[in-house]
Amino acid sequence: MIIGLTGRIAGGKGVASDFFRAKGFEYLSLSNEVREEANKRGLPLERKSLQDLGNLMRKEEGSSVLAKRVIKKIKKKKNYVIDGIRNSGEVEELRKVFKSKFILISIDADLRIRWKNAKNRAKESDPKTFKEFLKADKRDFKENSQNGQQVKKCMEMADYALLNNGTIQELIAQLKLVYRQLNLDD
C-alpha cells in the first residue's frame, strides 16, 4: 500500500506521516527530493526557493518528476507513506504506477491553526512572519502554472479528506479510521 499525503502548509501532514511510520510504513518525501536537488545546486532551503526549484524541475523534466524520483526508491512488498505531494501530475503518476494500491489523503486546518503549527514546529523552510506565511500558503495552494504548486487541485483528487481543527489525538482518531477502512488494521 502506498499512502500519499497532500494538504496546506502546517495542516497536519507531519502527524499523519508519523502515524503511518509507527505502523511500519517507510517514509518518502517529495519535498526531500527538492531539498536534495537544492543542496546539489547550492541553493538556500527557504520555502520560496524550494517552491521555485520544484517548479523549475517540473518545467524541465515534466510535472511528475518528483513522483518518478520517489517511485524509483519503492520496493515491492513494503508499505510507504509519501509526503509533500503538491502537483496533480505527481498524483496522476502515482495512480498510474500503483493503481488501487495508491491512496491519497488530504489534511487541512483553519489558517490560524496552521500558522500556530508552523511557528511551533519552527522548520527551517517555514515562513517567519504571518505575512510571509500567507504569501507562501497562497502560492502553495493554487498556482496557475502546470508545473507549479497545485495543492488545491491535489486535495480535490484525494480519496480521503481530513480536517485537523482539533487536537492531535482527534487527528490520530481520524487516521485510525482511515487505516481500518483500508483494511490495514493490525
Secondary structure, 3 states (H helix, E strand, C coil): CEEEEEECCCCCHHHHHHHHHHCCCEEEEHHHHHHHHHHHHCCCCCHHHHHHHHHHHHHHHCCCHHHHHHHCCCCCCCCEEEECCCCHHHHHHHHHHHHHHEEEEEEECCHHHHHHHHHHHCCCCCCCCHHHHHHHHHHHHCCCCCCCCCHHHHHHCCCEEEECCCCHHHHHHHHHHHHHHCCCCC
